[in-house]
Amino acid sequence: MLSFLSVNLNPTFQRSIRLKCLKRGEVNRATELRFDIAGKGINTARVLCQLGARVVHLTHLGNGRDLLLKICEKEGLNIVWADSESPIRTCITLLDDETGSTTEIIEPSQGVGESTVAEVRGLFMRELERADWVILSGSKAPGYPPELFAEFCISAEKKDAKIVVDYRGDELLASLETKIAVVKINLVEFVDTFLPNLSASENDDSNALDAVEEKIRGLSSNGPSYVITRGGQDVLYAANGFPGRIAPPPTRVLNTIGSGDAFCAGLTYALAKGFTLEESVREGARCGSLNAGLLKPGTLREGPSS
């Protein structure tokens, strides 16, 4: 069985709160709520596990680790972690039934020390020895070197592991010096990284579509494949200079948090099983849509609240 290593260095608790109508400046009473472990690495690992993969998640843990590890054990998630004194952040999702909107409140992350960074490096190299696929995703807590993921890409390439990345900015640009299999990123992050003179938002990216397709056509000609997600709209992808589009399956959207991570997990798992990029994008879109219809973030099935 193939082995996957999912790395994210920003551990998160997620509180999801459902409201009939979000009224600013007033008392709002929840109709439903959940408390879960989340964050891009956990979400990706959880969906891979639900798909039947053997996966390890690597992160750091500080204050709150006992609860997080207890939930991981309950969900059957294999996690390795470096010790840190930084508390695990709690992010809040507000779901407005009246408008169908999702409001995300992201708590700032506390920094980690040099000893934590050194331990994470050691754990990564240990787990890399038995990983066939490495998924590096998301932002890092303060204290990590700005190009740590690019460093991890170099190590993974030397070990002949397949690499999927889901992060943006200068670190992504630095990582492209290595042999990445797929860059999976949302359109707004792609524009910020590769087309900074353009403007695009999650609500309106129409002005950027043609430029993005042309850019991924060129980038994929002599580099990794690119998969650009756009929420519930068509997914853009390109491999070897040939672009394509795929419409996600329709779904009744409840909570979009973690859908991109579910997409990444489905995409990577299908690629690892030998499916084409187009087929793998379809599987990623299926997983992302399933997640969007559930209150729990980063999952293919609901399960009880933690």
C-alpha positions in Angstrom: 0.0 0.0 0.0 1.3 3.5 -0.9 2.1 5.8 2.0 1.2 9.5 2.2 2.8 12.2 4.4 0.7 15.3 5.0 2.5 18.3 6.4 1.0 21.5 7.8 2.7 23.6 10.5 -0.3 25.5 11.9 -2.5 23.2 14.0 -6.1 24.2 14.4 -9.2 23.6 16.4 -12.3 24.6 14.4 -15.6 25.7 15.9 -18.4 25.7 13.3 -21.6 27.6 14.3 -24.8 27.5 12.2 -27.3 30.4 12.4 -30.7 31.1 10.8 -29.5 34.6 10.0 -26.3 36.3 10.9 -27.2 39.8 12.3 -24.4 42.2 12.8 -24.4 44.1 16.1 -27.1 41.9 17.7 -27.3 38.7 19.8 -27.2 35.7 17.5 -28.4 32.3 18.7 -26.9 29.2 17.2 -29.1 26.4 15.8 -26.2 23.9 15.5 -22.5 23.8 16.4 -19.5 21.6 16.1 -16.0 21.5 17.6 -13.4 19.6 15.5 -9.7 19.4 14.8 -9.0 21.0 11.4 -6.4 22.9 9.5 -5.2 22.0 6.0 -2.9 19.1 7.0 -5.4 17.4 9.3 -8.2 17.9 6.8 -6.2 16.4 4.0 -5.0 13.5 6.2 -8.5 12.8 7.4 -10.0 12.6 3.9 -7.1 10.4 2.6 -7.7 8.1 5.6 -11.5 8.0 4.7 -10.5 7.1 1.1 -8.5 4.1 2.4 -5.0 5.5 2.3 -2.2 5.0 4.8 -1.3 8.5 5.9 0.8 10.3 8.5 0.2 13.9 9.5 3.2 16.0 10.7 2.8 19.2 12.7 3.8 20.8 16.0 1.7 20.8 19.2 1.7 22.9 22.3 -1.0 23.8 24.8 -4.2 21.8 23.9 -2.2 18.9 22.5 -3.9 16.3 24.8 -7.3 17.1 23.4 -6.1 17.2 19.8 -4.4 13.8 20.2 -7.4 12.3 21.9 -9.6 13.4 18.9 -7.0 12.1 16.4 -7.1 8.7 18.2 -10.9 8.7 18.1 -10.8 9.4 14.4 -8.1 6.9 13.6 -5.6 9.6 12.5 -1.9 8.9 12.7 -0.1 12.1 13.8 3.6 12.8 14.6 4.4 16.0 16.2 7.2 18.2 17.5 6.9 19.7 21.0 6.2 23.5 21.1 5.0 25.9 23.8 2.7 27.7 21.4 -1.1 27.1 22.1 -3.2 25.5 19.3 -5.3 28.2 17.7 -9.1 28.0 17.5 -10.8 29.3 14.3 -14.5 30.0 14.1 -16.8 29.5 11.1 -20.2 31.3 11.0 -22.7 29.7 8.7 -25.7 31.9 7.7 -28.6 29.8 6.5 -30.5 32.8 5.1 -27.8 33.9 2.7 -25.8 30.6 2.4 -22.7 32.5 3.3 -19.6 31.3 5.2 -17.7 33.7 7.5 -14.4 32.5 8.7 -12.6 34.1 11.8 -9.0 33.0 11.9 -7.2 33.3 15.2 -3.5 34.4 14.9 -0.9 31.7 15.4 1.6 31.8 18.2 5.3 31.4 17.2 7.5 28.4 17.7 11.1 28.2 18.8 14.3 26.9 17.2 14.1 23.6 19.0 10.7 23.0 17.5 11.9 23.8 14.0 14.8 21.4 14.5 12.5 18.6 15.7 10.1 19.1 12.8 13.0 18.8 10.4 14.1 15.6 12.0 10.6 14.1 12.0 10.1 15.0 8.4 13.3 13.2 7.3 12.3 10.2 9.4 8.8 10.0 7.9 10.0 10.7 4.4 11.9 7.4 4.5 8.5 5.6 4.2 6.5 8.1 2.2 5.6 7.6 -1.4 3.7 10.9 -1.7 4.3 14.1 0.3 1.6 16.8 0.6 2.8 20.2 1.9 0.0 22.7 2.6 -1.0 26.0 4.1 0.7 28.7 6.1 3.3 28.1 8.8 3.2 29.5 12.3 5.7 32.3 13.0 9.2 31.1 13.8 9.6 28.7 10.9 12.1 29.6 8.1 10.3 31.2 5.2 11.4 28.6 2.7 11.2 25.5 4.9 8.7 23.8 2.5 11.0 24.5 -0.4 13.7 22.8 1.6 11.3 19.8 2.2 10.7 19.6 -1.5 14.4 19.2 -2.2 14.6 16.4 0.4 11.5 14.7 -1.0 12.9 14.9 -4.6 16.1 13.2 -3.5 14.1 10.4 -2.0 12.0 10.1 -5.2 8.8 10.9 -3.4 6.0 12.5 -5.4 5.3 16.0 -4.2 1.9 17.9 -4.1 2.0 21.5 -2.8 -0.9 23.7 -1.7 0.6 27.0 -0.7 1.4 30.3 -2.3 3.8 33.3 -2.6 7.6 33.4 -2.6 7.9 29.9 -1.0 5.9 28.4 -3.9 8.1 30.1 -6.4 11.2 28.8 -4.6 9.7 25.3 -4.5 9.3 25.3 -8.3 13.1 24.7 -8.6 12.4 21.1 -7.5 10.5 18.3 -9.2 6.9 18.8 -8.0 4.2 16.6 -9.4 1.2 19.0 -8.9 0.6 22.5 -7.7 -2.9 22.6 -6.3 -4.0 26.2 -5.4 -7.1 28.3 -5.5 -7.4 31.0 -8.2 -7.0 34.0 -5.9 -3.8 32.6 -4.4 -2.5 31.8 -7.9 -3.2 35.3 -9.1 -1.4 36.8 -6.0 1.6 34.6 -6.7 2.0 34.5 -10.5 -0.1 37.5 -11.8 0.1 40.2 -9.1 -1.0 42.9 -11.5 -4.4 41.4 -11.9 -7.3 41.5 -9.4 -9.4 38.6 -8.5 -11.7 37.7 -5.6 -13.6 34.6 -4.6 -16.8 36.3 -5.6 -15.6 37.6 -9.0 -12.6 36.1 -10.9 -14.0 36.6 -14.4 -11.4 39.2 -15.4 -8.5 36.8 -14.5 -9.7 33.6 -16.1 -8.1 33.9 -19.6 -4.8 35.1 -18.1 -4.7 32.3 -15.6 -5.4 29.6 -18.2 -2.7 31.0 -20.4 -0.3 31.1 -17.5 -0.8 27.5 -16.4 -0.5 26.4 -20.0 3.0 27.9 -20.1 4.0 26.9 -16.6 3.0 23.3 -17.1 4.9 22.9 -20.4 8.2 22.4 -18.6 7.1 22.0 -15.0 4.5 20.5 -12.7 0.9 20.1 -13.4 -1.4 22.8 -12.1 -4.9 22.5 -10.6 -6.7 25.8 -9.8 -9.8 25.5 -7.7 -12.5 28.2 -7.7 -15.0 27.2 -5.0 -18.1 25.8 -6.7 -17.1 27.0 -10.1 -15.2 25.2 -12.9 -11.8 23.8 -11.9 -8.9 24.8 -14.2 -6.0 22.4 -14.8 -3.1 22.0 -17.1 -0.4 19.3 -17.7 2.3 19.4 -20.3 1.0 22.6 -21.8 -2.6 21.4 -22.3 -5.3 23.1 -20.2 -8.8 21.9 -19.3 -11.8 22.7 -17.2 -14.0 20.5 -15.1 -17.3 21.5 -13.4 -17.7 20.2 -9.8 -20.7 18.0 -9.1 -23.7 20.0 -7.8 -24.3 19.9 -4.1 -26.3 21.6 -1.4 -23.6 23.7 0.2 -23.6 23.9 4.0 -19.9 24.5 5.0 -17.2 25.2 2.4 -14.3 25.1 5.0 -12.0 22.2 4.2 -13.4 21.6 0.7 -10.1 22.6 -0.9 -8.3 20.2 1.4 -10.8 17.4 0.6 -10.2 18.2 -3.1 -6.4 17.9 -2.6 -6.7 14.6 -0.8 -9.0 13.1 -3.5 -6.8 14.5 -6.3 -3.6 13.1 -4.8 -5.1 9.7 -3.9 -6.4 9.2 -7.5 -3.0 10.2 -9.0 -1.3 7.8 -6.7 -3.6 5.0 -7.9 -2.5 5.8 -11.5 -5.4 7.8 -12.8 -4.9 10.6 -15.3 -4.8 14.2 -14.2 -8.3 14.8 -15.6 -9.7 11.8 -13.8 -7.9 12.8 -10.6 -9.3 16.3 -10.8 -12.8 14.8 -11.1 -12.2 12.8 -8.0 -10.9 15.8 -6.2 -14.0 17.8 -7.2 -16.2 14.9 -5.9 -14.5 14.9 -2.5 -14.6 18.7 -2.3 -18.3 18.7 -3.1 -19.1 16.0 -0.5 -17.3 18.1 2.1 -19.2 21.2 1.3 -22.5 19.5 2.0 -21.5 18.7 5.6 -21.1 20.8 8.7 -17.9 19.2 9.8 -14.9 20.7 7.9 -12.4 18.5 6.0 -14.3 15.3 5.8 -16.4 13.0 3.6 -18.7 11.9 6.4 -20.1 13.9 9.3 -19.5 11.9 12.5 -20.1 13.2 16.0 -18.8 16.5 17.2 -15.6 16.3 19.3 
